[in-house]
Amino acid sequence: MTIALYNTLTRATQPFEPLDASNVRMYVCGPTVYDWAHIGNARPAVVFDVLFRLLRFFYGEGHVTYVRNITDIDDKIIAAHQATGEPIASITARTTSAYHADVAALGCLTPTAEPRATAHVPEMLAMIGRLIEAGHAYVAEGHVMFHVPSMAAYGALSRRNLDEMIAGARVEVVPYKRDARDFVLWKPSADSDPGWDSPWGRGRPGWHIECSAMSGRYLGETFDIHGGGIDLIFPHHENEIAQSICAHDGRPFARFWLHNGYLMTEGEKMSKSLGNFYTVHDLLAEFPGEAIRLALLQTHYRQPLDFTKEGLVQAKRTLDRFYGALRGTVATREDRLSDEEADKEVIAPLAHDLNTPAALAVLHERLASLNRASSSVEKHRAARALLAAGEPLGLLAQDPEIWLRRADSAVIDEAAVNAFIEARAAARKARNFSEADRLRASLLAEGIILEDTPAGTTWRRA
């Protein structure tokens, strides 16, 4: 079995072969830390976490380097500081911590490295210096600009024509630019703004140079995979390619480019004014992180995704069925089938351009097998197979009891629930079935479902 990935650069699905199988290297653009992460930030975090897991499955956990950066210097961060008065260091520390908590709740593994832009300004300055020396950049009124016409192959990733590139460049039209497409590598900083000394004056880096410098520092000049959202193809990723190749004497940059599709919410473009702007933090107050993860994986990563709260409700119900079937099987995550026995029917669709919907279909087949199992031995093995199949997707890693008893919005008084169960058992023993039914209905009204089993009565959240 081999991995095949859709490469945005070639517009084709290609067999993936790393430059070095002992160190497979992947870089993914991370968050700009100025506010709570929204659900659009969560999609690439989950998508590339699945790819990270897949690469580790194929090449070994110690042979994959996954770098996801933190942009902690940016105009949005400065704007947040100016609007609130909160120190920039406090803003970035607080929101970085919140981001880490959010993606952990979504079941994402920790990247191999997570560099922060402010810690790598020397590498950015060195790269800018090489670009100036090679004639690909110029100094103008305290700015350093990359001169796009100096690179003949510019535009190969986005494949936009000249007019589209000018219109979509999102860069200010100023008289000192030699070409309308030229973009900033270094810009002056006001005295009140963060800044670093440089040969071109006190200033701060442009957004694009940050990723080029950090990926080069941790992965080398040429590496295997660069990922991010489809909205980053132009200008961010296009500009990364240009400045990296030109700074490294024409040597290739990333070999594979992967991009997840757009995310809509409630059928509309996500917008605070429309009331469909969801932060991960707020969603986690209503739904388990694993339900959010499942909702994100039910659509192929390259397709647009319409993210709705009703979809989260359905995702949680689906997970309730999985954990309900696993409950009482005695199988644990540590007890799952070994990698040699792991469900290749799940790995196969993931290896074909991360086809998570097809992989999830296999999980449902394994659930059916578990539900059909009659003996304890059959149930145990079917449960182990289901847990093994969930591993590459980052699903079914929780204790079923903890999942099924989870309080969505309130703390459950377990002692009170157990008292109800004991009172109901006493009523049934006394053949007072109307009282037993009343007690069950009372708990159901509180969102608690009782389940009678040969081993006794258990409960879970509705």
C-alpha positions as CSV (number, residue, x, y, z in Angstrom):
1,M,0.0,0.0,0.0
2,T,1.3,3.5,-0.9
3,I,0.1,7.0,-0.1
4,A,-1.3,9.2,-2.9
5,L,-2.0,12.9,-2.3
6,Y,-3.6,15.6,-4.4
7,N,-0.9,18.2,-5.2
8,T,-2.2,21.7,-5.8
9,L,1.0,22.5,-7.6
10,T,0.4,19.9,-10.3
11,R,-3.4,19.7,-10.0
12,A,-3.1,15.9,-9.8
13,T,-3.2,13.1,-7.3
14,Q,0.3,11.7,-7.2
15,P,2.1,8.9,-5.4
16,F,3.9,10.3,-2.3
17,E,7.5,9.3,-1.8
18,P,9.4,11.4,0.8
19,L,12.8,12.8,0.1
20,D,14.0,10.8,3.2
21,A,11.9,8.1,4.6
22,S,13.8,8.4,7.9
23,N,12.6,12.0,8.2
24,V,9.4,12.8,6.4
25,R,8.9,16.6,6.7
26,M,5.6,18.6,6.7
27,Y,4.9,22.3,7.4
28,V,1.4,23.7,8.0
29,C,0.5,27.4,8.4
30,G,-0.7,27.9,12.0
31,P,-2.8,30.6,13.7
32,T,-2.2,34.3,14.0
33,V,-2.7,34.7,17.8
34,Y,-4.8,37.8,18.4
35,D,-8.3,36.3,19.3
36,W,-10.1,33.0,19.9
37,A,-9.6,30.5,17.1
38,H,-12.7,30.0,15.0
39,I,-14.0,26.8,13.5
40,G,-12.3,27.7,10.2
41,N,-9.0,27.6,12.0
42,A,-10.0,24.2,13.4
43,R,-10.4,22.5,10.0
44,P,-6.7,22.6,8.9
45,A,-5.6,21.6,12.4
46,V,-7.8,18.4,12.3
47,V,-7.1,17.7,8.6
48,F,-3.3,17.8,8.9
49,D,-3.4,16.0,12.2
50,V,-5.0,13.0,10.3
51,L,-2.2,13.3,7.7
52,F,0.4,13.4,10.5
53,R,-1.1,10.2,12.0
54,L,-1.1,8.6,8.5
55,L,2.5,9.4,7.9
56,R,3.5,8.1,11.3
57,F,1.7,4.9,10.6
58,F,3.6,4.4,7.3
59,Y,7.0,5.7,8.3
60,G,7.1,5.3,12.1
61,E,6.4,7.8,14.9
62,G,10.0,8.9,15.2
63,H,10.4,9.5,11.5
64,V,8.0,12.3,10.8
65,T,8.6,16.0,11.5
66,Y,5.5,18.1,11.6
67,V,6.0,21.9,12.0
68,R,3.1,24.2,12.6
69,N,4.0,27.8,13.2
70,I,2.6,30.5,15.5
71,T,2.3,34.0,14.0
72,D,2.8,36.3,17.0
73,I,3.6,39.5,15.2
74,D,1.1,40.9,12.8
75,D,-1.0,44.0,12.1
76,K,-4.1,42.2,13.6
77,I,-2.3,41.7,16.8
78,I,-1.2,45.3,16.9
79,A,-4.8,46.4,16.2
80,A,-6.0,44.3,19.1
81,H,-3.4,45.9,21.4
82,Q,-4.4,49.4,20.2
83,A,-8.2,48.7,20.7
84,T,-7.9,47.2,24.2
85,G,-4.7,48.5,25.7
86,E,-3.6,44.9,26.6
87,P,0.1,44.4,26.1
88,I,1.0,42.5,22.9
89,A,3.0,39.9,24.9
90,S,-0.1,39.3,27.0
91,I,-2.4,39.0,24.0
92,T,-0.2,36.5,22.2
93,A,0.5,34.4,25.3
94,R,-3.2,34.3,26.2
95,T,-4.5,33.4,22.7
96,T,-1.7,30.9,22.1
97,S,-2.6,29.1,25.3
98,A,-6.3,29.1,24.3
99,Y,-5.5,27.7,20.8
100,H,-3.5,24.9,22.4
101,A,-6.4,24.0,24.6
102,D,-8.8,24.1,21.7
103,V,-6.9,21.8,19.4
104,A,-6.1,19.4,22.3
105,A,-9.9,19.2,22.9
106,L,-10.3,18.3,19.2
107,G,-7.9,15.4,19.6
108,C,-5.0,16.8,17.7
109,L,-1.5,15.5,18.4
110,T,1.2,18.0,19.4
111,P,3.4,19.0,16.3
112,T,7.0,18.1,16.4
113,A,7.9,21.8,16.5
114,E,5.8,24.9,16.9
115,P,8.1,27.9,16.1
116,R,7.0,31.5,16.9
117,A,7.7,34.2,14.4
118,T,9.2,36.6,17.0
119,A,11.8,34.0,17.9
120,H,13.1,33.7,14.3
121,V,13.6,37.3,13.1
122,P,17.4,36.7,12.6
123,E,16.6,34.0,10.0
124,M,14.2,36.3,8.3
125,L,16.8,39.1,8.1
126,A,19.3,36.7,6.7
127,M,16.9,35.5,4.0
128,I,15.9,39.1,3.1
129,G,19.6,40.0,2.8
130,R,20.2,37.1,0.3
131,L,17.2,38.2,-1.8
132,I,18.5,41.8,-2.0
133,E,22.0,40.5,-2.9
134,A,20.6,38.3,-5.6
135,G,18.6,41.1,-7.2
136,H,15.2,39.7,-6.2
137,A,14.4,42.4,-3.6
138,Y,15.0,46.2,-3.3
139,V,14.9,48.8,-0.5
140,A,12.4,51.6,-0.9
141,E,11.5,54.2,1.8
142,G,12.4,52.0,4.7
143,H,10.6,49.0,3.1
144,V,12.1,45.9,1.5
145,M,10.0,44.7,-1.4
146,F,10.2,41.4,-3.3
147,H,10.3,42.2,-7.0
148,V,7.9,39.7,-8.5
149,P,9.0,40.1,-12.2
150,S,12.5,38.9,-11.1
151,M,11.1,35.3,-10.9
152,A,9.9,34.0,-14.2
153,A,7.9,31.1,-12.7
154,Y,5.9,33.3,-10.3
155,G,2.2,32.2,-10.3
156,A,2.8,28.5,-10.9
157,L,0.8,27.5,-7.8
158,S,-2.2,29.7,-8.1
159,R,-2.1,29.8,-12.0
160,R,-3.6,33.3,-12.0
161,N,-3.2,35.7,-14.9
162,L,-1.5,39.1,-14.4
163,D,-4.8,41.0,-13.8
164,E,-6.0,38.5,-11.3
165,M,-2.8,38.6,-9.4
166,I,-2.8,42.4,-9.2
167,A,-6.5,42.4,-8.1
168,G,-6.1,39.7,-5.6
169,A,-2.7,40.6,-4.2
170,R,-4.2,42.5,-1.2
171,V,-1.1,44.7,-1.1
172,E,-1.2,48.5,-0.9
173,V,-0.5,50.4,-4.1
174,V,2.2,52.8,-3.3
175,P,4.5,54.9,-5.5
176,Y,7.7,53.2,-4.4
177,K,6.7,49.8,-5.7
178,R,8.4,48.9,-9.0
179,D,5.5,46.5,-9.9
180,A,2.0,46.4,-8.6
181,R,2.5,42.7,-7.6
182,D,5.6,43.4,-5.5
183,F,5.1,42.4,-1.9
184,V,6.7,43.5,1.4
185,L,9.4,41.5,3.1
186,W,10.2,44.2,5.7
187,K,8.4,47.3,6.8
188,P,9.1,50.2,9.2
189,S,7.6,50.1,12.7
190,A,6.2,53.1,14.6
191,D,8.0,53.8,17.8
192,S,5.0,52.5,19.7
193,D,4.9,49.2,17.7
194,P,7.0,46.1,18.1
195,G,10.2,46.4,16.0
196,W,13.7,45.0,15.4
197,D,16.9,46.7,14.2
198,S,17.9,45.8,10.7
199,P,20.2,47.1,7.9
200,W,17.2,48.9,6.5
201,G,16.0,50.5,9.7
202,R,13.9,49.5,12.6
203,G,10.9,47.5,11.5
204,R,9.2,44.2,11.5
205,P,8.8,41.3,9.0
206,G,6.1,40.8,6.4
207,W,3.8,37.9,6.9
208,H,5.1,35.7,4.0
209,I,8.8,35.8,4.9
210,E,8.0,34.5,8.4
211,C,6.8,31.1,7.1
212,S,9.7,30.8,4.6
213,A,12.2,31.4,7.3
214,M,10.7,29.1,9.9
215,S,10.1,26.2,7.5
216,G,13.7,26.5,6.3
217,R,15.0,26.6,9.8
218,Y,13.2,23.3,10.9
219,L,12.8,21.4,7.6
220,G,15.5,22.6,5.3
221,E,15.4,24.4,2.0
222,T,13.4,21.6,0.3
223,F,10.9,19.4,2.2
224,D,8.0,17.1,1.5
225,I,4.6,18.7,2.2
226,H,3.3,22.2,2.8
227,G,-0.3,22.5,4.0
228,G,-2.9,25.1,4.8
229,G,-6.3,26.4,3.9
230,I,-7.3,27.0,0.2
231,D,-7.5,30.8,1.0
232,L,-3.8,30.8,1.5
233,I,-2.9,29.7,-2.0
234,F,-2.7,33.3,-3.2
235,P,-0.9,35.4,-2.2
236,H,0.6,33.7,0.9
237,H,1.8,30.4,-0.5
238,E,2.6,31.8,-3.9
239,N,4.9,34.4,-2.2
240,E,6.4,31.8,0.1
241,I,7.5,29.8,-3.0
242,A,8.9,32.9,-4.8
243,Q,11.0,34.2,-1.9
244,S,12.2,30.7,-0.8
245,I,13.3,29.5,-4.3
246,C,15.0,32.8,-5.0
247,A,16.8,32.9,-1.7
248,H,18.1,29.4,-2.2
249,D,19.6,29.8,-5.7
250,G,16.6,28.2,-7.5
251,R,16.4,25.0,-5.4
252,P,12.9,23.7,-5.0
253,F,10.8,24.6,-1.9
254,A,7.9,22.2,-0.9
255,R,7.3,19.2,-3.2
256,F,3.6,18.6,-2.3
257,W,1.1,21.4,-1.6
258,L,-2.1,20.3,0.2
259,H,-5.1,22.7,0.8
260,N,-8.3,22.1,2.7
261,G,-11.5,23.6,1.2
262,Y,-13.5,26.5,2.3
263,L,-15.7,26.3,5.4
264,M,-19.2,27.8,5.5
265,T,-21.4,28.0,8.6
266,E,-25.2,27.5,8.6
267,G,-25.2,27.8,4.7
268,E,-23.5,31.2,4.7
269,K,-20.0,32.6,4.7
270,M,-18.9,32.8,8.3
271,S,-19.6,36.3,9.7
272,K,-20.1,37.8,13.1
273,S,-22.9,40.0,11.6
274,L,-24.8,37.0,10.4
275,G,-24.5,35.3,13.8
276,N,-22.8,32.2,12.4
277,F,-19.3,33.0,13.6
278,Y,-18.4,30.1,15.8
279,T,-15.2,30.0,17.9
280,V,-13.9,26.7,19.0
281,H,-14.0,27.9,22.6
282,D,-17.7,28.6,22.5
283,L,-18.6,25.4,20.7
284,L,-16.7,23.4,23.3
285,A,-19.0,24.8,25.9
286,E,-21.9,23.1,24.1
287,F,-20.4,20.0,22.4
288,P,-17.6,17.5,23.1
289,G,-14.4,18.2,21.1
290,E,-14.6,14.8,19.5
291,A,-18.0,15.6,18.1
292,I,-16.5,18.7,16.4
293,R,-13.7,16.6,15.1
294,L,-16.1,14.0,13.6
295,A,-18.2,16.7,12.0
296,L,-15.1,18.1,10.3
297,L,-14.0,14.7,9.1
298,Q,-17.4,13.7,7.5
299,T,-16.6,15.8,4.5
300,H,-13.5,15.2,2.3
301,Y,-10.9,17.8,3.2
302,R,-10.7,19.3,-0.3
303,Q,-14.5,19.9,-0.5
304,P,-16.4,22.9,0.9
305,L,-17.8,22.2,4.3
306,D,-21.1,23.6,5.6
307,F,-20.6,23.5,9.3
308,T,-23.8,23.6,11.4
309,K,-24.8,23.1,15.0
310,E,-27.3,20.5,13.9
311,G,-24.4,18.6,12.3
312,L,-22.7,18.7,15.7
313,V,-25.8,17.3,17.4
314,Q,-25.8,14.4,14.8
315,A,-22.1,13.9,15.3
316,K,-22.5,13.5,19.0
317,R,-25.3,11.0,18.6
318,T,-23.1,9.0,16.2
319,L,-20.4,8.9,18.8
320,D,-22.9,8.0,21.5
321,R,-23.7,4.9,19.4
322,F,-20.0,4.0,19.1
323,Y,-19.2,4.5,22.8
324,G,-22.5,2.7,23.7
325,A,-21.4,-0.4,21.8
326,L,-17.9,-0.2,23.3
327,R,-19.3,0.1,26.8
328,G,-18.8,-3.0,28.9
329,T,-16.6,-4.8,26.3
330,V,-13.6,-4.4,28.5
331,A,-11.5,-3.4,25.5
332,T,-9.4,-0.4,26.1
333,R,-7.4,1.9,23.8
334,E,-4.2,0.2,25.0
335,D,-5.8,-3.1,24.2
336,R,-6.6,-2.3,20.6
337,L,-5.2,-4.4,17.8
338,S,-1.5,-3.9,17.1
339,D,-0.4,-1.9,14.0
340,E,0.3,-5.2,12.3
341,E,-3.4,-6.2,12.8
342,A,-4.8,-2.7,12.4
343,D,-7.7,-2.3,10.1
344,K,-6.2,-1.8,6.6
345,E,-9.6,-1.0,5.3
346,V,-9.4,2.3,7.2
347,I,-5.8,3.0,6.2
348,A,-6.5,2.4,2.5
349,P,-8.9,5.3,2.0
350,L,-6.8,7.6,4.2
351,A,-3.8,6.7,2.0
352,H,-5.8,7.8,-1.0
353,D,-5.8,11.5,-0.5
354,L,-7.2,11.4,3.1
355,N,-10.6,10.1,2.1
356,T,-12.0,10.4,5.6
357,P,-15.7,9.8,4.6
358,A,-14.7,6.4,3.3
359,A,-12.7,5.7,6.4
360,L,-15.6,6.6,8.6
361,A,-17.8,4.2,6.6
362,V,-15.5,1.4,7.6
363,L,-15.9,2.4,11.3
364,H,-19.6,2.1,10.9
365,E,-19.1,-1.4,9.4
366,R,-17.0,-2.3,12.5
367,L,-19.7,-0.9,14.7
368,A,-22.2,-3.2,13.1
369,S,-19.9,-6.2,13.6
370,L,-19.6,-5.4,17.3
371,N,-23.4,-5.1,17.6
372,R,-23.8,-8.5,15.9
373,A,-21.2,-10.2,18.1
374,S,-22.8,-12.7,20.5
375,S,-20.1,-14.2,22.7
376,S,-17.9,-12.2,25.0
377,V,-14.8,-13.3,23.0
378,E,-16.4,-12.1,19.8
379,K,-17.4,-8.8,21.4
380,H,-13.9,-8.3,22.8
381,R,-12.2,-8.8,19.4
382,A,-14.7,-6.7,17.5
383,A,-14.3,-3.9,20.1
384,R,-10.5,-4.1,19.7
385,A,-10.8,-3.9,15.9
386,L,-13.1,-0.8,16.2
387,L,-10.7,1.0,18.5
388,A,-7.8,0.2,16.1
389,A,-9.8,1.6,13.2
390,G,-10.6,4.8,15.1
391,E,-6.9,5.5,16.0
392,P,-5.8,6.9,12.5
393,L,-8.8,9.2,12.6
394,G,-8.1,10.4,16.2
395,L,-11.5,9.0,17.3
396,L,-12.8,6.7,20.0
397,A,-9.9,7.4,22.4
398,Q,-12.0,8.1,25.4
399,D,-13.3,5.8,28.1
400,P,-16.9,4.9,27.1
401,E,-18.2,5.4,30.7
402,I,-16.7,8.9,30.8
403,W,-18.1,9.8,27.4
404,L,-21.6,8.5,28.1
405,R,-21.9,10.3,31.4
406,R,-20.5,13.6,30.1
407,A,-22.5,16.6,31.2
408,D,-23.1,18.9,28.2
409,S,-23.9,22.0,30.1
410,A,-24.2,21.1,33.8
411,V,-22.4,19.0,36.4
412,I,-24.2,15.8,37.1
413,D,-24.7,14.8,40.8
414,E,-23.7,11.1,40.4
415,A,-24.7,10.3,44.0
416,A,-28.2,11.6,43.3
417,V,-28.5,9.6,40.1
418,N,-27.3,6.4,41.9
419,A,-29.9,7.1,44.6
420,F,-32.6,7.3,41.9
421,I,-31.3,4.0,40.4
422,E,-31.5,2.3,43.9
423,A,-35.0,3.6,44.5
424,R,-36.1,2.4,41.1
425,A,-34.6,-1.0,41.8
426,A,-36.4,-1.2,45.1
427,A,-39.7,-0.2,43.4
428,R,-39.3,-2.9,40.8
429,K,-38.5,-5.5,43.4
430,A,-41.7,-4.5,45.2
431,R,-43.5,-4.8,41.7
432,N,-44.4,-1.1,42.0
433,F,-43.8,-0.6,38.3
434,S,-45.6,2.7,38.0
435,E,-43.1,4.2,40.6
436,A,-40.2,2.6,38.7
437,D,-41.4,4.2,35.5
438,R,-41.8,7.5,37.2
439,L,-38.3,7.5,38.5
440,R,-36.9,6.6,35.0
441,A,-39.0,9.4,33.4
442,S,-37.7,11.9,36.0
443,L,-34.1,11.1,35.1
444,L,-34.9,11.2,31.4
445,A,-36.4,14.7,31.9
446,E,-32.9,15.7,33.2
447,G,-31.2,14.2,30.2
448,I,-30.1,11.0,31.8
449,I,-30.9,7.6,30.2
450,L,-31.0,4.4,32.2
451,E,-29.9,1.1,30.6
452,D,-30.8,-2.2,32.2
453,T,-28.2,-4.9,31.6
454,P,-27.6,-8.4,33.1
455,A,-24.9,-6.8,35.2
456,G,-27.2,-4.1,36.6
457,T,-28.5,-0.7,35.7
458,T,-26.1,1.9,34.2
459,W,-26.8,5.5,33.0
460,R,-25.6,7.9,30.4
461,R,-26.4,11.4,29.1
462,A,-29.2,11.6,26.5
